Amino acid sequence: MSDGAATESGATLEQELERMLEIERFSPPESFRAQALLTDPAVYEEAARDPQAWWAKQAEELDWFERWDTVLDDSDPPFYKWFVGGKINASYNCLDRHVEAGRGDRVAYHWRGEEGEERDLTYAELHRDVQRFANALKDLGIGKGDVVGIYLPMIPEVVVAMLACARIGAPHNVVFGGFSAESVKERMEFSEAKALITVDGARRKGRTAPIKQQVDDHMHDLATLEHIVVVRHTGIDVPMREGRDVFYDEVCAAADADCPAEPLDAEHPLYILYTSGSTAKPKGILHTTGGYLTGVAATHRYVFDLKPESDVYWCAADVGWVTGHSYIVYGPLCNGATSVMWEGAPDYPHKGVWWEVAERYRATILYAAPTAIRTFIKWGADIPARHDLSSLRLLGSVGEPINPKAWLWYHQVIGGGRCPIVDTWWQTETGAIMITPLPGITETKPGSATTPFPGVFADVVSEHDGQPVENGQGLLVLTQPWPSMLRTLYKEEDRFVETYFARFGRETYLVGDAARRDKDGYFWVIGRIDDVVNVSGHRLSTAEVESAIVAHELVAEAAVIGQSDEDTGQAICAFVTLTGGVEGTDEVEGGIREVVAERIGKFARPKRIVWADDLPKTRSGKIMRRLLRDIAEGRALGDVTTLRDPDVMEQLQEKIVEAQAQEQ
Ligand code: WT7
């Protein structure tokens, strides 16, 4: 079915989608409801009546070495503790309990490499590899409480490394492979990591990036980092420093085979994951063990209606983001799922590769980002149409608001009209899905993440007085603690309280998103209210990008904003003032983009650079990004009277119109 071709009803796809836009809501198809895990809306009432009892029931689905004595300790908000007194291990719950129950032969991951290589990993094999590597880490002197960095591409070893850390109680700190080595160094420094697990080289669309070499170029002076473990993936030559660097396969071969999982306190740190906030310094989100596992396992089971015996589940995210942590690793493995793990990009070796992979493994559930869906729309419906996608029964969306048109395309073209869509709203901080449909219960409305998961409490409040907003837009807040919530910002407790629990008191979590609620109580998330930009579902702070840009020797000043973008949701637009007399040329522009790639990563490079003689500033010298956003979106200018020099805006407005015209 191509975009212009007629569908079964005789209309073109475009006409059909237009018609469907008028449909307000979609009920779960009968065929789906007939086999769904949850079909009775009474779960919402049950959870609302006694949230602690509801979450305790979810926690009971896990294996505990010792049961908790208190479900929730809320004596010192916002420092909540869940399942206090309980002893648990994440790696045990992901592996041992399945193997012990005779499910060791089940495939945990169908791994598929860029060039079509295939590797199936069963639960028993994963269990074996994780034990060896956990012992190897111990042999290197890594123990409970030591932070271990992980900078790996989408290969099975990334899961082995995470679970090996979890097994011995060493919190992992995974850095997404798209970040630069410089970012890795910064994150290793902030977290005082004792070891880093990385790779010789990473493949990307047929090319190999020399990762270990890049790491070496930046890591040299880090005192706390004692070891670098190198996974051989592409086989390229790598520099190895005697006494510090070891090869993964060699340390594994030398290690003992048996490594029992360590019983850890429910509140033992499981991992740190750095994410962007409103300042240039990333925030180290800290997640602990018992509550986090409870949250991810329960949401993974019920949001995706998971039947571990028959489903083939594919979350097409990268392990380096929270989506990968919660819904490629911990949630699916806790639930004994069989997953697909895809190493590559969506357009290599060809633009139909996702659908080839989905068909090959008969995927039943697909969880993807709206930015990917919009890209597929652009490439045309005839590409997925070449593949048999009839195995799919449920589709998920995450990372940014999905526009109704993209929702409907996903529903029709990928889901064949028969798959419910779960639009899941959550964040790195929340650990697990918070606002989402339950696919056998909820009527969905394209573009809305619908209502909070049972046991989660959200509201939309006024930014002025914190009172609930009945009609219209307000700030999204979570009004009760939940098990998988972040516990603090690593080594920055004050910033934790300040960022999330200062505005409306210590018991109300400030999300950082604007939202509205409709007459049915459905939530419509609009986007960030802080200086955080969402580019293709990658979260970036404008301050972080600005500080990279000003590192360029010719740059005097920079202001970065997120601009709506058809493909990537938001795109980075940078207003740059150069040092006296220098002309803004293509070469300077290239240089700036390179500095950003080097400091943060390629995905953070500005899409648009506007040369500015001056930036709009208040009399006290603060850059008014709000005004820049207004002109970038073509909106009428707000109040400019507080500006030091109101003329600046006029000039900039002309420039941006010029820049946009040139791109057309
Ligand atoms: C921000 C969190 C959740 C894992 C991936 C991103 C936006 C996320 C949705 C959605 C509308 C969404 C929000 C949120 N967001 N999912 N379904 N609808 N917006 O995690 O990097 O921590 O980013 O992503 O703005 O605050 P993250």
Residues whose N, C-alpha, C, O or C-beta is under 5 A from the ligand:
A	BS01	WT7	T323 S397 V398 G399 E400 P401 D423 T424 W425 W426 Q427 T428 E429 A449 V511 D513 V525 G527 R528 G537 R539
